[in-house]
């Protein structure tokens, strides 16, 4: 093992602690190291969770409509969305 190996092990250890050691205040304590996250991060996380829940609800509603034979895809809107997304990806 070269000199970078101990550092790589430490980085992996830190990542494990970060995933398991974050408390509700957004503070991580890994044997003396301490990181505090701003309240903005908490608000962002909450917004993402809310969006995920709304999306899951919408998918469930669409799945039920499809299974009942009531879902009719709008092929024009779908194709326009695909083209718009492809063009936007080309500008990145």
C-alpha positions in Angstrom: 0.0 0.0 0.0 1.3 3.5 -0.9 1.0 6.6 1.2 -2.4 7.4 -0.2 -4.0 4.2 1.1 -4.4 5.3 4.8 -6.0 8.5 3.5 -8.4 6.6 1.3 -9.4 4.4 4.3 -10.0 7.5 6.4 -12.2 9.0 3.6 -14.3 5.8 3.5 -14.6 5.8 7.3 -15.7 9.5 7.2 -18.4 8.7 4.6 -19.7 5.8 6.8 -19.9 8.1 9.8 -21.6 10.8 7.8 -24.4 8.5 6.7 -24.9 7.0 10.1 -23.9 9.8 12.4 -26.0 12.7 11.4 -28.5 13.8 14.1 -31.5 15.9 13.6 -29.6 19.1 14.2 -27.4 18.4 11.2 -24.3 17.8 13.3 -21.8 15.0 12.6 -19.4 13.9 15.3 -16.8 11.4 14.2 -14.3 11.1 17.0 -13.5 14.7 17.4 -14.3 15.9 13.9 -17.4 18.1 13.8 -19.4 19.4 10.8 -22.5 21.5 11.1 -25.0 22.0 8.2 -27.0 25.1 7.7 -30.8 25.1 8.1 -30.9 25.6 4.3 -29.8 22.1 3.8 -32.6 20.9 6.1 -35.2 22.9 4.1 -33.8 21.5 0.8 -34.0 18.0 2.1 -37.6 18.6 3.2 -38.5 20.0 -0.2 -37.0 17.0 -1.9 -38.9 14.6 0.3 -42.1 16.5 -0.3 -41.5 16.4 -4.1 -40.7 12.7 -3.9 -44.0 12.0 -2.0 -46.0 14.0 -4.5 -44.3 12.2 -7.4 -45.0 8.8 -5.9 -48.6 9.7 -5.4 -48.9 10.9 -9.0 -47.3 7.6 -10.3 -49.7 5.5 -8.2 -52.7 7.5 -9.6 -51.5 7.0 -13.2 -50.8 3.3 -12.6 -54.3 2.8 -11.3 -55.8 4.6 -14.2 -53.7 2.5 -16.6 -54.7 -0.7 -15.0 -58.4 0.3 -15.2 -58.0 1.1 -18.9 -58.6 4.8 -18.3 -55.2 6.2 -19.1 -54.7 7.7 -22.5 -51.2 8.9 -23.3 -50.9 12.2 -25.2 -48.3 11.2 -27.8 -47.8 14.7 -29.1 -47.0 16.1 -25.6 -44.8 13.1 -24.9 -42.8 13.6 -28.1 -42.5 17.3 -27.5 -41.2 16.7 -24.0 -38.6 14.2 -25.2 -37.4 16.7 -27.8 -37.3 19.5 -25.3 -35.3 17.4 -22.9 -32.9 16.2 -25.6 -32.2 19.8 -26.8 -31.7 21.0 -23.2 -29.2 18.2 -22.6 -27.3 19.2 -25.7 -26.7 22.7 -24.3 -25.1 21.5 -21.0 
